[in-house]
Amino acid sequence: MQTYVTIADFVYMQDRHGKTYGWGVTKYSTPEAQLGVDFTTLAYCREPEESKERILAHLKTVLPEAGPEQLSKLIK
């Protein structure tokens, strides 16, 4: 049995004037709570190679100037 935890949000302290300050405190959540059970069930059915290709394809759109070697290093 496995459990995955993802970062859901950052919460910051506020001074008496309502302004945020300092480092944020992380709020964690499960992928099922954030993305839904249907989405996570489909993701668990994928082969690792397919997931890797999907991640690389997304990173290519976000970082078009990065080469394939750089993107591979980024996800290792």
mmCIF file as gemmi writes it, N, C-alpha and C atoms, coordinates in Angstrom:
data_model
loop_
_atom_site.group_PDB
_atom_site.id
_atom_site.type_symbol
_atom_site.label_atom_id
_atom_site.label_alt_id
_atom_site.label_comp_id
_atom_site.label_asym_id
_atom_site.label_entity_id
_atom_site.label_seq_id
_atom_site.pdbx_PDB_ins_code
_atom_site.Cartn_x
_atom_site.Cartn_y
_atom_site.Cartn_z
_atom_site.occupancy
_atom_site.B_iso_or_equiv
_atom_site.pdbx_formal_charge
_atom_site.auth_seq_id
_atom_site.auth_asym_id
_atom_site.pdbx_PDB_model_num
ATOM 1 N N . MET Axp A 1 ? 0.84 -1.168 0 1 0 ? 1 A 1
ATOM 2 C CA . MET Axp A 1 ? 0 0 0 1 0 ? 1 A 1
ATOM 3 C C . MET Axp A 1 ? 0.889 1.237 0 1 0 ? 1 A 1
ATOM 4 N N . GLN Axp A 2 ? 0.522 2.237 -0.814 1 0 ? 2 A 1
ATOM 5 C CA . GLN Axp A 2 ? 1.298 3.457 -0.933 1 0 ? 2 A 1
ATOM 6 C C . GLN Axp A 2 ? 0.436 4.659 -0.611 1 0 ? 2 A 1
ATOM 7 N N . THR Axp A 3 ? 1.087 5.695 -0.136 1 0 ? 3 A 1
ATOM 8 C CA . THR Axp A 3 ? 0.41 6.958 0.108 1 0 ? 3 A 1
ATOM 9 C C . THR Axp A 3 ? 1.241 8.066 -0.508 1 0 ? 3 A 1
ATOM 10 N N . TYR Axp A 4 ? 0.613 8.916 -1.286 1 0 ? 4 A 1
ATOM 11 C CA . TYR Axp A 4 ? 1.28 10.062 -1.882 1 0 ? 4 A 1
ATOM 12 C C . TYR Axp A 4 ? 0.741 11.322 -1.229 1 0 ? 4 A 1
ATOM 13 N N . VAL Axp A 5 ? 1.626 12.278 -1.036 1 0 ? 5 A 1
ATOM 14 C CA . VAL Axp A 5 ? 1.254 13.561 -0.455 1 0 ? 5 A 1
ATOM 15 C C . VAL Axp A 5 ? 1.789 14.649 -1.372 1 0 ? 5 A 1
ATOM 16 N N . THR Axp A 6 ? 0.962 15.638 -1.659 1 0 ? 6 A 1
ATOM 17 C CA . THR Axp A 6 ? 1.375 16.745 -2.508 1 0 ? 6 A 1
ATOM 18 C C . THR Axp A 6 ? 1.185 18.057 -1.767 1 0 ? 6 A 1
ATOM 19 N N . ILE Axp A 7 ? 1.863 19.09 -2.249 1 0 ? 7 A 1
ATOM 20 C CA . ILE Axp A 7 ? 1.715 20.417 -1.659 1 0 ? 7 A 1
ATOM 21 C C . ILE Axp A 7 ? 0.425 21.027 -2.188 1 0 ? 7 A 1
ATOM 22 N N . ALA Axp A 8 ? -0.453 21.416 -1.289 1 0 ? 8 A 1
ATOM 23 C CA . ALA Axp A 8 ? -1.736 21.991 -1.677 1 0 ? 8 A 1
ATOM 24 C C . ALA Axp A 8 ? -1.711 23.514 -1.665 1 0 ? 8 A 1
ATOM 25 N N . ASP Axp A 9 ? -0.976 24.117 -0.722 1 0 ? 9 A 1
ATOM 26 C CA . ASP Axp A 9 ? -1.008 25.569 -0.576 1 0 ? 9 A 1
ATOM 27 C C . ASP Axp A 9 ? 0.107 26.002 0.361 1 0 ? 9 A 1
ATOM 28 N N . PHE Axp A 10 ? 0.37 27.29 0.388 1 0 ? 10 A 1
ATOM 29 C CA . PHE Axp A 10 ? 1.262 27.893 1.37 1 0 ? 10 A 1
ATOM 30 C C . PHE Axp A 10 ? 0.451 28.901 2.176 1 0 ? 10 A 1
ATOM 31 N N . VAL Axp A 11 ? 0.596 28.857 3.475 1 0 ? 11 A 1
ATOM 32 C CA . VAL Axp A 11 ? -0.108 29.772 4.37 1 0 ? 11 A 1
ATOM 33 C C . VAL Axp A 11 ? 0.936 30.649 5.041 1 0 ? 11 A 1
ATOM 34 N N . TYR Axp A 12 ? 0.684 31.944 5.06 1 0 ? 12 A 1
ATOM 35 C CA . TYR Axp A 12 ? 1.631 32.899 5.63 1 0 ? 12 A 1
ATOM 36 C C . TYR Axp A 12 ? 1.055 33.551 6.879 1 0 ? 12 A 1
ATOM 37 N N . MET Axp A 13 ? 1.917 33.838 7.818 1 0 ? 13 A 1
ATOM 38 C CA . MET Axp A 13 ? 1.504 34.566 9.024 1 0 ? 13 A 1
ATOM 39 C C . MET Axp A 13 ? 1.098 35.975 8.61 1 0 ? 13 A 1
ATOM 40 N N . GLN Axp A 14 ? 0.237 36.589 9.413 1 0 ? 14 A 1
ATOM 41 C CA . GLN Axp A 14 ? -0.198 37.953 9.143 1 0 ? 14 A 1
ATOM 42 C C . GLN Axp A 14 ? 0.043 38.813 10.371 1 0 ? 14 A 1
ATOM 43 N N . ASP Axp A 15 ? 0.443 40.058 10.102 1 0 ? 15 A 1
ATOM 44 C CA . ASP Axp A 15 ? 0.619 40.984 11.221 1 0 ? 15 A 1
ATOM 45 C C . ASP Axp A 15 ? -0.744 41.563 11.602 1 0 ? 15 A 1
ATOM 46 N N . ARG Axp A 16 ? -0.764 42.448 12.57 1 0 ? 16 A 1
ATOM 47 C CA . ARG Axp A 16 ? -2.052 42.966 13.051 1 0 ? 16 A 1
ATOM 48 C C . ARG Axp A 16 ? -2.771 43.835 12.027 1 0 ? 16 A 1
ATOM 49 N N . HIS Axp A 17 ? -2.052 44.207 10.947 1 0 ? 17 A 1
ATOM 50 C CA . HIS Axp A 17 ? -2.668 44.993 9.876 1 0 ? 17 A 1
ATOM 51 C C . HIS Axp A 17 ? -3.134 44.126 8.714 1 0 ? 17 A 1
ATOM 52 N N . GLY Axp A 18 ? -2.956 42.825 8.855 1 0 ? 18 A 1
ATOM 53 C CA . GLY Axp A 18 ? -3.403 41.896 7.827 1 0 ? 18 A 1
ATOM 54 C C . GLY Axp A 18 ? -2.403 41.656 6.718 1 0 ? 18 A 1
ATOM 55 N N . LYS Axp A 19 ? -1.192 42.178 6.854 1 0 ? 19 A 1
ATOM 56 C CA . LYS Axp A 19 ? -0.16 41.978 5.838 1 0 ? 19 A 1
ATOM 57 C C . LYS Axp A 19 ? 0.606 40.69 6.141 1 0 ? 19 A 1
ATOM 58 N N . THR Axp A 20 ? 0.896 39.931 5.074 1 0 ? 20 A 1
ATOM 59 C CA . THR Axp A 20 ? 1.621 38.684 5.259 1 0 ? 20 A 1
ATOM 60 C C . THR Axp A 20 ? 3.11 38.949 5.448 1 0 ? 20 A 1
ATOM 61 N N . TYR Axp A 21 ? 3.767 38.052 6.162 1 0 ? 21 A 1
ATOM 62 C CA . TYR Axp A 21 ? 5.208 38.171 6.366 1 0 ? 21 A 1
ATOM 63 C C . TYR Axp A 21 ? 5.808 36.796 6.596 1 0 ? 21 A 1
ATOM 64 N N . GLY Axp A 22 ? 7.126 36.723 6.435 1 0 ? 22 A 1
ATOM 65 C CA . GLY Axp A 22 ? 7.854 35.505 6.747 1 0 ? 22 A 1
ATOM 66 C C . GLY Axp A 22 ? 7.697 34.411 5.704 1 0 ? 22 A 1
ATOM 67 N N . TRP Axp A 23 ? 8.182 33.254 6.075 1 0 ? 23 A 1
ATOM 68 C CA . TRP Axp A 23 ? 8.121 32.081 5.217 1 0 ? 23 A 1
ATOM 69 C C . TRP Axp A 23 ? 6.736 31.442 5.306 1 0 ? 23 A 1
ATOM 70 N N . GLY Axp A 24 ? 6.273 30.924 4.178 1 0 ? 24 A 1
ATOM 71 C CA . GLY Axp A 24 ? 4.991 30.247 4.17 1 0 ? 24 A 1
ATOM 72 C C . GLY Axp A 24 ? 5.091 28.869 4.798 1 0 ? 24 A 1
ATOM 73 N N . VAL Axp A 25 ? 4.027 28.461 5.414 1 0 ? 25 A 1
ATOM 74 C CA . VAL Axp A 25 ? 3.917 27.123 5.979 1 0 ? 25 A 1
ATOM 75 C C . VAL Axp A 25 ? 3.138 26.286 4.972 1 0 ? 25 A 1
ATOM 76 N N . THR Axp A 26 ? 3.631 25.113 4.659 1 0 ? 26 A 1
ATOM 77 C CA . THR Axp A 26 ? 3.034 24.274 3.635 1 0 ? 26 A 1
ATOM 78 C C . THR Axp A 26 ? 1.824 23.519 4.167 1 0 ? 26 A 1
ATOM 79 N N . LYS Axp A 27 ? 0.751 23.517 3.369 1 0 ? 27 A 1
ATOM 80 C CA . LYS Axp A 27 ? -0.411 22.675 3.643 1 0 ? 27 A 1
ATOM 81 C C . LYS Axp A 27 ? -0.336 21.513 2.673 1 0 ? 27 A 1
ATOM 82 N N . TYR Axp A 28 ? -0.395 20.302 3.197 1 0 ? 28 A 1
ATOM 83 C CA . TYR Axp A 28 ? -0.301 19.101 2.376 1 0 ? 28 A 1
ATOM 84 C C . TYR Axp A 28 ? -1.679 18.493 2.146 1 0 ? 28 A 1
ATOM 85 N N . SER Axp A 29 ? -1.777 17.752 1.05 1 0 ? 29 A 1
ATOM 86 C CA . SER Axp A 29 ? -3.024 17.094 0.704 1 0 ? 29 A 1
ATOM 87 C C . SER Axp A 29 ? -2.697 15.824 -0.077 1 0 ? 29 A 1
ATOM 88 N N . THR Axp A 30 ? -3.669 14.974 -0.24 1 0 ? 30 A 1
ATOM 89 C CA . THR Axp A 30 ? -3.49 13.794 -1.083 1 0 ? 30 A 1
ATOM 90 C C . THR Axp A 30 ? -3.885 14.151 -2.516 1 0 ? 30 A 1
ATOM 91 N N . PRO Axp A 31 ? -3.309 13.485 -3.507 1 0 ? 31 A 1
ATOM 92 C CA . PRO Axp A 31 ? -3.707 13.744 -4.898 1 0 ? 31 A 1
ATOM 93 C C . PRO Axp A 31 ? -5.197 13.485 -5.128 1 0 ? 31 A 1
ATOM 94 N N . GLU Axp A 32 ? -5.741 12.492 -4.434 1 0 ? 32 A 1
ATOM 95 C CA . GLU Axp A 32 ? -7.167 12.191 -4.588 1 0 ? 32 A 1
ATOM 96 C C . GLU Axp A 32 ? -8.037 13.375 -4.157 1 0 ? 32 A 1
ATOM 97 N N . ALA Axp A 33 ? -7.64 14.048 -3.086 1 0 ? 33 A 1
ATOM 98 C CA . ALA Axp A 33 ? -8.413 15.192 -2.612 1 0 ? 33 A 1
ATOM 99 C C . ALA Axp A 33 ? -8.27 16.392 -3.551 1 0 ? 33 A 1
ATOM 100 N N . GLN Axp A 34 ? -7.096 16.553 -4.16 1 0 ? 34 A 1
ATOM 101 C CA . GLN Axp A 34 ? -6.865 17.688 -5.048 1 0 ? 34 A 1
ATOM 102 C C . GLN Axp A 34 ? -7.389 17.46 -6.454 1 0 ? 34 A 1
ATOM 103 N N . LEU Axp A 35 ? -7.141 16.289 -7.016 1 0 ? 35 A 1
ATOM 104 C CA . LEU Axp A 35 ? -7.429 16.03 -8.427 1 0 ? 35 A 1
ATOM 105 C C . LEU Axp A 35 ? -8.624 15.125 -8.669 1 0 ? 35 A 1
ATOM 106 N N . GLY Axp A 36 ? -9.086 14.455 -7.644 1 0 ? 36 A 1
ATOM 107 C CA . GLY Axp A 36 ? -10.217 13.547 -7.786 1 0 ? 36 A 1
ATOM 108 C C . GLY Axp A 36 ? -9.77 12.104 -7.906 1 0 ? 36 A 1
ATOM 109 N N . VAL Axp A 37 ? -10.605 11.203 -7.451 1 0 ? 37 A 1
ATOM 110 C CA . VAL Axp A 37 ? -10.289 9.776 -7.44 1 0 ? 37 A 1
ATOM 111 C C . VAL Axp A 37 ? -10.17 9.232 -8.859 1 0 ? 37 A 1
ATOM 112 N N . ASP Axp A 38 ? -11.037 9.683 -9.774 1 0 ? 38 A 1
ATOM 113 C CA . ASP Axp A 38 ? -10.991 9.182 -11.154 1 0 ? 38 A 1
ATOM 114 C C . ASP Axp A 38 ? -9.656 9.496 -11.811 1 0 ? 38 A 1
ATOM 115 N N . PHE Axp A 39 ? -9.166 10.715 -11.637 1 0 ? 39 A 1
ATOM 116 C CA . PHE Axp A 39 ? -7.893 11.108 -12.243 1 0 ? 39 A 1
ATOM 117 C C . PHE Axp A 39 ? -6.735 10.277 -11.703 1 0 ? 39 A 1
ATOM 118 N N . THR Axp A 40 ? -6.672 10.13 -10.403 1 0 ? 40 A 1
ATOM 119 C CA . THR Axp A 40 ? -5.555 9.394 -9.813 1 0 ? 40 A 1
ATOM 120 C C . THR Axp A 40 ? -5.613 7.908 -10.145 1 0 ? 40 A 1
ATOM 121 N N . THR Axp A 41 ? -6.803 7.347 -10.252 1 0 ? 41 A 1
ATOM 122 C CA . THR Axp A 41 ? -6.922 5.939 -10.62 1 0 ? 41 A 1
ATOM 123 C C . THR Axp A 41 ? -6.385 5.703 -12.025 1 0 ? 41 A 1
ATOM 124 N N . LEU Axp A 42 ? -6.689 6.611 -12.946 1 0 ? 42 A 1
ATOM 125 C CA . LEU Axp A 42 ? -6.161 6.495 -14.307 1 0 ? 42 A 1
ATOM 126 C C . LEU Axp A 42 ? -4.648 6.649 -14.331 1 0 ? 42 A 1
ATOM 127 N N . ALA Axp A 43 ? -4.124 7.55 -13.509 1 0 ? 43 A 1
ATOM 128 C CA . ALA Axp A 43 ? -2.673 7.767 -13.472 1 0 ? 43 A 1
ATOM 129 C C . ALA Axp A 43 ? -1.953 6.539 -12.939 1 0 ? 43 A 1
ATOM 130 N N . TYR Axp A 44 ? -2.536 5.839 -11.98 1 0 ? 44 A 1
ATOM 131 C CA . TYR Axp A 44 ? -1.903 4.64 -11.42 1 0 ? 44 A 1
ATOM 132 C C . TYR Axp A 44 ? -1.864 3.5 -12.437 1 0 ? 44 A 1
ATOM 133 N N . CYS Axp A 45 ? -2.738 3.535 -13.437 1 0 ? 45 A 1
ATOM 134 C CA . CYS Axp A 45 ? -2.777 2.489 -14.453 1 0 ? 45 A 1
ATOM 135 C C . CYS Axp A 45 ? -1.719 2.68 -15.535 1 0 ? 45 A 1
ATOM 136 N N . ARG Axp A 46 ? -1.098 3.842 -15.598 1 0 ? 46 A 1
ATOM 137 C CA . ARG Axp A 46 ? -0.093 4.12 -16.626 1 0 ? 46 A 1
ATOM 138 C C . ARG Axp A 46 ? 1.215 3.414 -16.318 1 0 ? 46 A 1
ATOM 139 N N . GLU Axp A 47 ? 1.922 3.087 -17.382 1 0 ? 47 A 1
ATOM 140 C CA . GLU Axp A 47 ? 3.276 2.557 -17.246 1 0 ? 47 A 1
ATOM 141 C C . GLU Axp A 47 ? 4.225 3.721 -16.935 1 0 ? 47 A 1
ATOM 142 N N . PRO Axp A 48 ? 5.296 3.475 -16.212 1 0 ? 48 A 1
ATOM 143 C CA . PRO Axp A 48 ? 6.242 4.549 -15.877 1 0 ? 48 A 1
ATOM 144 C C . PRO Axp A 48 ? 6.79 5.284 -17.102 1 0 ? 48 A 1
ATOM 145 N N . GLU Axp A 49 ? 7.058 4.568 -18.199 1 0 ? 49 A 1
ATOM 146 C CA . GLU Axp A 49 ? 7.585 5.211 -19.411 1 0 ? 49 A 1
ATOM 147 C C . GLU Axp A 49 ? 6.576 6.2 -19.98 1 0 ? 49 A 1
ATOM 148 N N . GLU Axp A 50 ? 5.296 5.823 -19.953 1 0 ? 50 A 1
ATOM 149 C CA . GLU Axp A 50 ? 4.266 6.73 -20.461 1 0 ? 50 A 1
ATOM 150 C C . GLU Axp A 50 ? 4.196 7.986 -19.604 1 0 ? 50 A 1
ATOM 151 N N . SER Axp A 51 ? 4.276 7.83 -18.305 1 0 ? 51 A 1
ATOM 152 C CA . SER Axp A 51 ? 4.261 8.988 -17.413 1 0 ? 51 A 1
ATOM 153 C C . SER Axp A 51 ? 5.459 9.887 -17.676 1 0 ? 51 A 1
ATOM 154 N N . LYS Axp A 52 ? 6.629 9.283 -17.883 1 0 ? 52 A 1
ATOM 155 C CA . LYS Axp A 52 ? 7.836 10.061 -18.168 1 0 ? 52 A 1
ATOM 156 C C . LYS Axp A 52 ? 7.669 10.868 -19.447 1 0 ? 52 A 1
ATOM 157 N N . GLU Axp A 53 ? 7.132 10.256 -20.477 1 0 ? 53 A 1
ATOM 158 C CA . GLU Axp A 53 ? 6.926 10.956 -21.753 1 0 ? 53 A 1
ATOM 159 C C . GLU Axp A 53 ? 5.926 12.099 -21.602 1 0 ? 53 A 1
ATOM 160 N N . ARG Axp A 54 ? 4.894 11.891 -20.816 1 0 ? 54 A 1
ATOM 161 C CA . ARG Axp A 54 ? 3.9 12.948 -20.588 1 0 ? 54 A 1
ATOM 162 C C . ARG Axp A 54 ? 4.517 14.126 -19.832 1 0 ? 54 A 1
ATOM 163 N N . ILE Axp A 55 ? 5.348 13.824 -18.848 1 0 ? 55 A 1
ATOM 164 C CA . ILE Axp A 55 ? 6.024 14.884 -18.087 1 0 ? 55 A 1
ATOM 165 C C . ILE Axp A 55 ? 6.969 15.656 -18.995 1 0 ? 55 A 1
ATOM 166 N N . LEU Axp A 56 ? 7.758 14.944 -19.807 1 0 ? 56 A 1
ATOM 167 C CA . LEU Axp A 56 ? 8.688 15.613 -20.721 1 0 ? 56 A 1
ATOM 168 C C . LEU Axp A 56 ? 7.948 16.467 -21.743 1 0 ? 56 A 1
ATOM 169 N N . ALA Axp A 57 ? 6.834 15.989 -22.253 1 0 ? 57 A 1
ATOM 170 C CA . ALA Axp A 57 ? 6.052 16.771 -23.221 1 0 ? 57 A 1
ATOM 171 C C . ALA Axp A 57 ? 5.541 18.059 -22.579 1 0 ? 57 A 1
ATOM 172 N N . HIS Axp A 58 ? 5.1 17.972 -21.335 1 0 ? 58 A 1
ATOM 173 C CA . HIS Axp A 58 ? 4.622 19.176 -20.641 1 0 ? 58 A 1
ATOM 174 C C . HIS Axp A 58 ? 5.775 20.145 -20.395 1 0 ? 58 A 1
ATOM 175 N N . LEU Axp A 59 ? 6.908 19.625 -19.963 1 0 ? 59 A 1
ATOM 176 C CA . LEU Axp A 59 ? 8.055 20.494 -19.705 1 0 ? 59 A 1
ATOM 177 C C . LEU Axp A 59 ? 8.55 21.176 -20.976 1 0 ? 59 A 1
ATOM 178 N N . LYS Axp A 60 ? 8.437 20.509 -22.114 1 0 ? 60 A 1
ATOM 179 C CA . LYS Axp A 60 ? 8.834 21.124 -23.386 1 0 ? 60 A 1
ATOM 180 C C . LYS Axp A 60 ? 7.982 22.341 -23.695 1 0 ? 60 A 1
ATOM 181 N N . THR Axp A 61 ? 6.701 22.297 -23.326 1 0 ? 61 A 1
ATOM 182 C CA . THR Axp A 61 ? 5.838 23.454 -23.573 1 0 ? 61 A 1
ATOM 183 C C . THR Axp A 61 ? 6.125 24.582 -22.592 1 0 ? 61 A 1
ATOM 184 N N . VAL Axp A 62 ? 6.487 24.233 -21.361 1 0 ? 62 A 1
ATOM 185 C CA . VAL Axp A 62 ? 6.76 25.252 -20.343 1 0 ? 62 A 1
ATOM 186 C C . VAL Axp A 62 ? 8.16 25.843 -20.513 1 0 ? 62 A 1
ATOM 187 N N . LEU Axp A 63 ? 9.118 25.009 -20.918 1 0 ? 63 A 1
ATOM 188 C CA . LEU Axp A 63 ? 10.511 25.419 -21.071 1 0 ? 63 A 1
ATOM 189 C C . LEU Axp A 63 ? 10.981 25.137 -22.498 1 0 ? 63 A 1
ATOM 190 N N . PRO Axp A 64 ? 10.519 25.901 -23.486 1 0 ? 64 A 1
ATOM 191 C CA . PRO Axp A 64 ? 10.844 25.584 -24.887 1 0 ? 64 A 1
ATOM 192 C C . PRO Axp A 64 ? 12.332 25.725 -25.215 1 0 ? 64 A 1
ATOM 193 N N . GLU Axp A 65 ? 13.069 26.522 -24.448 1 0 ? 65 A 1
ATOM 194 C CA . GLU Axp A 65 ? 14.487 26.723 -24.739 1 0 ? 65 A 1
ATOM 195 C C . GLU Axp A 65 ? 15.377 25.603 -24.197 1 0 ? 65 A 1
ATOM 196 N N . ALA Axp A 66 ? 14.847 24.753 -23.343 1 0 ? 66 A 1
ATOM 197 C CA . ALA Axp A 66 ? 15.63 23.657 -22.758 1 0 ? 66 A 1
ATOM 198 C C . ALA Axp A 66 ? 15.728 22.493 -23.73 1 0 ? 66 A 1
ATOM 199 N N . GLY Axp A 67 ? 16.898 21.87 -23.756 1 0 ? 67 A 1
ATOM 200 C CA . GLY Axp A 67 ? 17.123 20.713 -24.618 1 0 ? 67 A 1
ATOM 201 C C . GLY Axp A 67 ? 16.662 19.43 -23.943 1 0 ? 67 A 1
ATOM 202 N N . PRO Axp A 68 ? 16.6 18.341 -24.7 1 0 ? 68 A 1
ATOM 203 C CA . PRO Axp A 68 ? 16.151 17.059 -24.147 1 0 ? 68 A 1
ATOM 204 C C . PRO Axp A 68 ? 16.995 16.58 -22.967 1 0 ? 68 A 1
ATOM 205 N N . GLU Axp A 69 ? 18.317 16.798 -23.043 1 0 ? 69 A 1
ATOM 206 C CA . GLU Axp A 69 ? 19.187 16.37 -21.952 1 0 ? 69 A 1
ATOM 207 C C . GLU Axp A 69 ? 18.9 17.153 -20.678 1 0 ? 69 A 1
ATOM 208 N N . GLN Axp A 70 ? 18.671 18.451 -20.821 1 0 ? 70 A 1
ATOM 209 C CA . GLN Axp A 70 ? 18.367 19.292 -19.665 1 0 ? 70 A 1
ATOM 210 C C . GLN Axp A 70 ? 17.046 18.879 -19.018 1 0 ? 70 A 1
ATOM 211 N N . LEU Axp A 71 ? 16.054 18.597 -19.854 1 0 ? 71 A 1
ATOM 212 C CA . LEU Axp A 71 ? 14.754 18.196 -19.318 1 0 ? 71 A 1
ATOM 213 C C . LEU Axp A 71 ? 14.845 16.847 -18.606 1 0 ? 71 A 1
ATOM 214 N N . SER Axp A 72 ? 15.627 15.936 -19.155 1 0 ? 72 A 1
ATOM 215 C CA . SER Axp A 72 ? 15.793 14.635 -18.504 1 0 ? 72 A 1
ATOM 216 C C . SER Axp A 72 ? 16.476 14.777 -17.149 1 0 ? 72 A 1
ATOM 217 N N . LYS Axp A 73 ? 17.468 15.664 -17.073 1 0 ? 73 A 1
ATOM 218 C CA . LYS Axp A 73 ? 18.14 15.912 -15.797 1 0 ? 73 A 1
ATOM 219 C C . LYS Axp A 73 ? 17.189 16.526 -14.786 1 0 ? 73 A 1
ATOM 220 N N . LEU Axp A 74 ? 16.276 17.347 -15.268 1 0 ? 74 A 1
ATOM 221 C CA . LEU Axp A 74 ? 15.336 18.036 -14.392 1 0 ? 74 A 1
ATOM 222 C C . LEU Axp A 74 ? 14.409 17.072 -13.664 1 0 ? 74 A 1
ATOM 223 N N . ILE Axp A 75 ? 14.022 15.979 -14.294 1 0 ? 75 A 1
ATOM 224 C CA . ILE Axp A 75 ? 13.065 15.073 -13.659 1 0 ? 75 A 1
ATOM 225 C C . ILE Axp A 75 ? 13.722 13.901 -12.949 1 0 ? 75 A 1
ATOM 226 N N . LYS Axp A 76 ? 15.045 13.809 -12.985 1 0 ? 76 A 1
ATOM 227 C CA . LYS Axp A 76 ? 15.704 12.702 -12.29 1 0 ? 76 A 1
ATOM 228 C C . LYS Axp A 76 ? 15.87 12.991 -10.829 1 0 ? 76 A 1
